[in-house]
Amino acid sequence: MYISYRNYHGGINNLVVVESSGVVTTSLKDKETAIRTHKRKLKRIKAKQKGTKQA
């Protein structure tokens, strides 16, 4: 998991970007939120590839 910070709408390092396995997730709030959202996104993608639907 690669975590970086980028500038968004004139701010300085206010966008957290998490990248792994070709999947990119962003958050304007904080690093923990970005990581949590990224893990959720990876889980959803994995379930979709398996062919099961997650509610």
C-alpha positions in Angstrom: 0.0 0.0 0.0 1.5 3.3 -1.1 0.2 6.5 0.6 0.9 9.9 -0.8 -0.4 13.5 -0.4 -1.4 15.8 -3.2 -2.6 19.3 -3.6 -6.3 19.7 -4.3 -8.1 23.0 -5.2 -5.3 25.3 -4.0 -4.7 23.5 -0.7 -1.3 22.1 0.3 -1.1 18.3 0.7 -4.8 18.1 1.6 -5.6 15.0 -0.6 -4.6 11.6 0.7 -4.0 9.1 -2.1 -3.7 5.3 -1.4 -2.6 3.0 -4.1 -2.2 -0.8 -4.2 -2.9 -3.6 -6.7 -3.7 -1.0 -9.4 -6.5 0.4 -7.3 -6.5 4.1 -6.3 -8.5 5.6 -3.4 -8.6 9.2 -2.2 -9.8 11.1 0.9 -9.9 14.7 1.8 -10.4 13.9 5.5 -7.3 12.0 6.8 -5.0 9.1 6.2 -7.0 6.6 8.4 -10.2 7.3 6.4 -8.3 6.8 3.1 -6.9 3.5 4.3 -10.3 2.3 5.6 -12.0 3.2 2.4 -9.2 1.6 0.4 -9.6 -1.7 2.2 -13.4 -1.6 1.7 -12.9 -1.0 -2.0 -10.4 -3.9 -2.3 -12.8 -6.2 -0.5 -15.7 -5.2 -2.8 -13.5 -5.7 -5.9 -12.4 -9.1 -4.7 -16.0 -10.2 -4.0 -17.1 -9.0 -7.4 -14.3 -11.0 -9.1 -15.4 -14.1 -7.1 -18.9 -13.7 -8.6 -20.6 -13.3 -5.2 -22.7 -10.3 -4.5 -22.2 -8.5 -1.2 -24.9 -6.5 0.5 
